[in-house]
Amino acid sequence: MVEPADAGRGTRSVIAITAIALAGFFLTLTPAATAIDERLLDLEWRALRSLETRPVANDVVIVGIDPASVNAIAAPVELWHEPLGRALTRIAAAKPRAIGLDFPLPDRSYDAIHPGLDRALFAGIAAAVENGPFVVALNIDSRTRMARPIHAPYLALLGDSRLGIGLAARDDDGVTRRFSLLVPTEDGGFPTLAGRMCRALSDRCSDGLIDYGLGRPFRYVSFYDVLTQTDPALLAQLFRNRIVLIGETQPYTDRIAVPVNLAAWEPPGHDSPGVVVHAQTLRTALTGEAPQEALRPVTVMLVLLAAFPFLLRGWGLAAAGALLGAAALAAGATYALHTGVFLPIAAPLATLVLAGGARAFLALRTAPSGASNIQHSA
């Protein structure tokens, strides 16, 4: 037979656990929980990279337009028709698997300034098109939100099938953690740079979270070295059957905030050249298994379980249970990310703190009464 006092304690415990769990459920809907989960995700990526680096089957070579290239070419970048055309021709001659260009093409003719400029770049684009998959990034004007125009002859040679939007998705804190194969438009959607390249290379592409645990940090070949290299065999050794992405690798332009900077030539930091982010996005898309966020019911179940330390007797047990639960959540979330699932744990962690704190408060609240009685008896 259940004593009334026991029944009362059981009812109060159920009510308390329900209230704590409801508070946890509410936290899952708040921007604060989302922000914490994103920061925890960044830490998990760094932890995974410190433990192992998963190899990739189709790696990417970066051709970097770096400060040395800019200083060596005696012309403003708007007039880089000849060097860009020559670099594309040389890379295409090395027979790469695909070429991506994350660098703006001219929006008009400059032959009036220097006759032959348009032809020089046209020849390089034609060589890249002839080689195989070739995708050029469409740049979006920040004021008009429209695609920056490309000079008509180049656009005619490329066609829509070789264009991809060069934007990187950013979370509310400005960090790029996710990607899409398509950018929504009134017509349904237009491929991103990585999406277009992936579709050209594989029929098994997926979007989701960028897998920052995939592959070694990227190394790069300087754009200027491509221009000055006189040995075609060396260029073939660098580029043959590889994916080549060309873009800026300067320290102050086209930078994107990331959880992990995978540019091997730079010190560790929290921003990266945009072309490196596109390269890691392409790596991820080509696996066909981009990491995905866990379904909401999983988080709800974790929140409910996190409320149960309230049942532990004594503040010490409650605190230990909450700490062990938090460690298990952190380890489990990191392992889940390793398997391709992002597990938001901010709300369950907060629920653990609420449950452990509530039990510790109740335990300590009753302790002074007992201590006082002992002293009085003495």
For each residue, the residues with C-beta under 8 A, 3 or more apart:
1:
2: 6 7
3: 6 7
4: 7 8
5: 8 9
6: 2 3 9 10
7: 2 3 4 10 11
8: 4 5 11 12
9: 5 6 12 13
10: 6 7 13 14
11: 7 8 14 15
12: 8 9 15 16
13: 9 10 16 17 310 311
14: 10 11 17 18
15: 11 12 18 19
16: 12 13 19 20 310 358
17: 13 14 20 21 307 308 310 311 355
18: 14 15 21 22 307
19: 15 16 22 23
20: 16 17 23 24 307 310 351 354 355 358
21: 17 18 24 25 303 304 306 307 351
22: 18 19 25 26
23: 19 20 26 27 351 354
24: 20 21 27 28 303 304 306 307 347 348 350 351 354
25: 21 22 28 29 300 303 347
26: 22 23 29 30
27: 23 24 30 32 33 303 346 347 350 351
28: 24 25 33 296 299 300 303 344 347
29: 25 26 33
30: 26 27 33 34
31: 34 35 172
32: 27 35 36 346
33: 27 28 29 30 36 37 344 346 347 350
34: 30 31 37 38 172 344 346
35: 31 32 38 39 172 173
36: 32 33 39 40 346
37: 33 34 40 41 344 345 346
38: 34 35 41 42 171 173 175 177
39: 35 36 42 43
40: 36 37 43 44 330 333 345 346
41: 37 38 44 45 177 209 259 337 342
42: 38 39 45 46 175 177 259 260
43: 39 40 46 47
44: 40 41 47 48 333 334 337
45: 41 42 48 49 212 213 259 260 337
46: 42 43 49 50 259 260
47: 43 44 50 51 334
48: 44 45 51 52 213 334 337 338
49: 45 46 52 53 212 213 260
50: 46 47
51: 47 48
52: 48 49 213
53: 49 213 215 216
54: 213 214 215
55: 215 216
56: 59 214 215 283 286 287
57: 286
58: 97 201 243 283 286
59: 56 215 242 243 283
60: 218 242 243 244 245 279 282 283
61: 96 218 219 220 221 238 239 242 243 244 245
62: 218 219 220 221 245 246 247 249 263 273 275 276 279
63: 87 91 220 221 222 223 226 244 245 246 247
64: 69 220 221 222 223 247 248 249 265 273 275
65: 69 70 103 223 246 247 248 249 250
66: 69 70 220 222 223 224 248 249 250
67: 70 71 250 251
68: 71 72 222 224
69: 64 65 66 72 73 222 223 224 227
70: 65 66 67 73 77 250
71: 67 68
72: 68 69 224
73: 69 70 80 83 224
74:
75: 79 80 83
76: 79 80
77: 70 80
78: 106 110
79: 75 76 110 113 114 117
80: 73 75 76 77 83 84
81: 84 85 106 110 117 118 120 121
82: 85 86 116 117 120 121
83: 73 75 80 86 87 223 227
84: 80 81 87 88 103 121 124
85: 81 82 88 89 120 121 122 123 124 125
86: 82 83 89 90 120 124 227
87: 63 83 84 90 91 124 223 226 227 246
88: 84 85 91 92 99 101 124 125 127 128 246
89: 85 86 92 93 123 124 127 128
90: 86 87 93 94 226 227 229 232 235
91: 63 87 88 94 96 99 128 226 235 239 244 246
92: 88 89 95 96 99 124 127 128 130 131
93: 89 90 127 232 235 236
94: 90 91 232 235 236 238 239 240
95: 92 131 236 239 240 241
96: 61 91 92 99 131 132 239 240 241 242 243 244
97: 58 132 133 201 241 242 243
98: 132 133 134 135 197 200 201 243 244
99: 88 91 92 96 128 131 132 133 134 135 243 244 245 246
100: 134 135 136 137 164 193 197 243 244 245 246 278 282
101: 88 105 128 134 135 136 137 245 246 247
102: 137 166 193 245 246 247 248 254 274 275 278
103: 65 84 137 246 247 248
104: 107 137 139 148
105: 101 121 125 136 150 151 154
106: 78 81 109 110 121 150 151 154
107: 104 148 149 150 151
108: 151
109: 106 112 118 151
110: 78 79 81 106 113 114 117 118
111: 114 115 116 117 118
112: 109
113: 79 110 117
114: 79 110 111 117
115: 111
116: 82 111 119 120
117: 79 81 82 110 111 113 114 120 121
118: 81 109 110 111 121 122 151 153
119: 116 122 123
120: 81 82 85 86 116 117 123 124
121: 81 82 84 85 105 106 117 118 124 125 154
122: 85 118 119 125 126 153 154 157
123: 85 89 119 120 126 127
124: 84 85 86 87 88 89 92 120 121 127 128
125: 85 88 105 121 122 128 129 134 154 157 158
126: 122 123 129 130 157
127: 88 89 92 93 123 124 130 131
128: 88 89 91 92 99 101 124 125 131 134
129: 125 126 134 157 158 162
130: 92 126 127
131: 92 95 96 99 127 128 134
132: 96 97 98 99
133: 97 98 99 197 200 201
134: 98 99 100 101 125 128 129 131 158 162
135: 98 99 100 101 162 163 164 193 196 197 200
136: 100 101 105 150 158 162 163 164
137: 100 101 102 103 104 164 165 166 193 247 278
138: 147 148 150 163 164 165 166
139: 104 147 148 166
140: 145 146 147 148 165 166 167
141: 144 145 146 147 148
142: 145
143:
144: 141
145: 140 141 142
146: 140 141
147: 138 139 140 141 165
148: 104 107 138 139 140 141
149: 107
150: 105 106 107 136 138 154 155 158
151: 105 106 107 108 109 118 154 155
152: 155 156
153: 118 122 156 157
154: 105 106 121 122 125 150 151 157 158
155: 150 151 152 158 159
156: 152 153 159
157: 122 125 126 129 153 154
158: 125 129 134 136 150 154 155 161 162 163
159: 155 156 162 163
160: 163
161: 158 196
162: 129 134 135 136 158 159 196
163: 135 136 138 158 159 160 191 196
164: 100 135 136 137 138 191 192 193 194 195 196 197
165: 137 138 140 147 183 190 191 192 193
166: 102 137 138 139 140 192 193 274 278
167: 140 183 192
168: 176 179 256 274 277 278 281
169: 176 178 179 180
170: 174 175 176 256 257
171: 38 174 175 176 177 178
172: 31 34 35
173: 35 38 257
174: 170 171 257
175: 38 42 170 171 257 258 259 270
176: 168 169 170 171 179 210 256 257 258 277
177: 38 41 42 171 209 210 259
178: 169 171 207 208 209 210
179: 168 169 176 192 194 207 208 209 210 281 284 285 290
180: 169 183 192 195 207
181: 191 192 194 195 198 199 205 206 207 285
182: 188 189 190 191 192 195
183: 165 167 180 189 190 191 192
184: 188 189
185: 188 189 190
186:
187: 190
188: 182 184 185
189: 182 183 184 185
190: 165 182 183 185 187
191: 163 164 165 181 182 183 195 196 199
192: 164 165 166 167 179 180 181 182 183 195 196 281
193: 100 102 135 137 164 165 166 196 197 278
194: 164 179 181 197 198 278 281 282 285
195: 164 180 181 182 191 192 198 199 205 207 285
196: 135 161 162 163 164 191 192 193 199 200
197: 98 100 133 135 164 193 194 200 201 243 282
198: 181 194 195 201 202 205 282 285 286
199: 181 191 195 196 202 203 205
200: 98 133 135 196 197
201: 58 97 98 133 197 198 243 286
202: 198 199 205 286 288
203: 199
204: 288
205: 181 195 198 199 202 285 286 288
206: 181 285 287 288 289 290
207: 178 179 180 181 195 285 290
208: 178 179 284 290 291 292 293
209: 41 177 178 179 284 290 291 292 293 342
210: 176 177 178 179 277 280 281 284 290
211: 214 280 283 284 287 290 291
212: 45 49 258 259 260 262 280
213: 45 48 49 52 53 54 337 338
214: 54 56 211 280 283 284 287
215: 53 54 55 56 59 218 262 280 283
216: 53 55 264
217: 262 263 264
218: 60 61 62 215 262 263 264 276 279 280
219: 61 62 264 265
220: 61 62 63 64 66 249 263 264 265
221: 61 62 63 64 225 226 238
222: 63 64 66 68 69 225 226
223: 63 64 65 66 69 83 87 226 227 246
224: 66 68 69 72 73 227 228
225: 221 222 228 229
226: 63 87 90 91 221 222 223 229 235
227: 69 83 86 87 90 223 224
228: 224 225
229: 90 225 226 234 235
230:
231: 234 235
232: 90 93 94 235 236
233: 236 237
234: 229 231 237 238
235: 90 91 93 94 226 229 231 232 238 239
236: 93 94 95 232 233 239 240
237: 233 234 240
238: 61 94 221 234 235 242
239: 61 91 94 95 96 235 236 242 244
240: 94 95 96 236 237
241: 95 96 97
242: 59 60 61 96 97 238 239
243: 58 59 60 61 96 97 98 99 100 197 201 282
244: 60 61 63 91 96 98 99 100 239
245: 60 61 62 63 99 100 101 102 275 278 279 282
246: 62 63 65 87 88 91 99 100 101 102 103 223 275
247: 62 63 64 65 101 102 103 137 254 273 274 275 278
248: 64 65 66 102 103 253 254 273 274 275
249: 62 64 65 66 220 263 265 273 275 276
250: 65 66 67 70 253 254 273
251: 67 255 266
252: 255
253: 248 250
254: 102 247 248 250 273 274 275
255: 251 252 271 272 273 274
256: 168 170 176 271 272 273 274 277
257: 170 173 174 175 176 270 271
258: 175 176 212 261 262 270 271 272 277
259: 41 42 45 46 175 177 212 270
260: 42 45 46 49 212
261: 258 266 268 269 270 271 272 276
262: 212 215 217 218 258 272 276 279 280
263: 62 217 218 220 249 266 272 273 276
264: 216 217 218 219 220
265: 64 219 220 249
266: 251 261 263 269 272
267:
268: 261
269: 261 266 272
270: 175 257 258 259 261
271: 255 256 257 258 261
272: 255 256 258 261 262 263 266 269 276 277
273: 62 64 247 248 249 250 254 255 256 263 276 277
274: 102 166 168 247 248 254 255 256 277 278
275: 62 64 102 245 246 247 248 249 254 278 279
276: 62 218 249 261 262 263 272 273 279 280
277: 168 176 210 256 258 272 273 274 280 281
278: 100 102 137 166 168 193 194 245 247 274 275 281 282
279: 60 62 218 245 262 275 276 282 283
280: 210 211 212 214 215 218 262 276 277 283 284
281: 168 179 192 194 210 277 278 284 285
282: 60 100 194 197 198 243 245 278 279 285 286
283: 56 58 59 60 211 214 215 279 280 286 287
284: 179 208 209 210 211 214 280 281 287 290 291
285: 179 181 194 195 198 205 206 207 281 282 288 290
286: 56 57 58 198 201 202 205 282 283
287: 56 206 211 214 283 284 290
288: 202 204 205 206 285
289: 206 340
290: 179 206 207 208 209 210 211 284 285 287 340
291: 208 209 211 284 337 340 341 342
292: 208 209 340 341 342
293: 208 209 341 342 344
294: 298 299 336 341 342 343 344
295: 298 299
296: 28 299 300
297: 300 301
298: 294 295 301 302 343
299: 28 294 295 296 302 303 343 344 347 348
300: 25 28 296 297 303 304
301: 297 298 304 305
302: 298 299 305 306 329 343 345 347 348
303: 21 24 25 27 28 299 300 306 307 347 348 351
304: 21 24 300 301 307
305: 301 302 308 348
306: 21 24 302 303 309 325 329 348 349 351 352 355
307: 17 18 20 21 24 303 304 310 351 354 355
308: 17 305 311 355
309: 306 312 318 321 322 325 352 355 356 359
310: 13 16 17 20 307 318 355 356 358 359
311: 13 17 308 359
312: 309 317 318 321 359
313: 317 363
314: 317 318 363
315: 318 319 359 360 361 363 364
316: 319 320
317: 312 313 314 320 321
318: 309 310 312 314 315 321 322 355 356 359 360 363
319: 315 316 322 323 356 360
320: 316 317 323 324
321: 309 312 317 318 324 325 356
322: 309 318 319 325 326 352 353 355 356 357
323: 319 320 326 327 356
324: 320 321 327 328
325: 306 309 321 322 328 329 352
326: 322 323 329 330 349 352
327: 323 324 330 331
328: 324 325 331 332
329: 302 306 325 326 332 333 345 348 349 352
330: 40 326 327 333 334 345
331: 327 328 334 335
332: 328 329 335 336 343 345
333: 40 44 329 330 336 337 343 345
334: 44 47 48 330 331 337 338
335: 331 332 338 339
336: 294 332 333 339 341 342 343
337: 41 44 45 48 213 291 333 334 340 341 342 343
338: 48 213 334 335
339: 335 336
340: 289 290 291 292 337
341: 291 292 293 294 336 337
342: 41 209 291 292 293 294 336 337
343: 294 298 299 302 332 333 336 337
344: 28 33 34 37 293 294 299 347
345: 37 40 302 329 330 332 333 348 349
346: 27 32 33 34 36 37 40 349 350
347: 24 25 27 28 33 299 302 303 344 350 351
348: 24 299 302 303 305 306 329 345 351 352
349: 306 326 329 345 346 352 353
350: 24 27 33 346 347 353 354
351: 20 21 23 24 27 303 306 307 347 348 354 355
352: 306 309 322 325 326 329 348 349 355 356
353: 322 349 350 356 357
354: 20 23 24 307 350 351 357 358
355: 17 20 306 307 308 309 310 318 322 351 352 358 359
356: 309 310 318 319 321 322 323 352 353 359 360
357: 322 353 354 360 361
358: 16 20 310 354 355 361 362
359: 309 310 311 312 315 318 355 356 362 363
360: 315 318 319 356 357 363 364
361: 315 357 358 364 365
362: 358 359 365 366
363: 313 314 315 318 359 360 366 367
364: 315 360 361 367 368
365: 361 362 368
366: 362 363 369 370
367: 363 364 370 371
368: 364 365 371 372
369: 366 372 373
370: 366 367 373 374
371: 367 368 374 375
372: 368 369 375 376
373: 369 370 376 377
374: 370 371 377 378
375: 371 372 378
376: 372 373
377: 373 374
378: 374 375
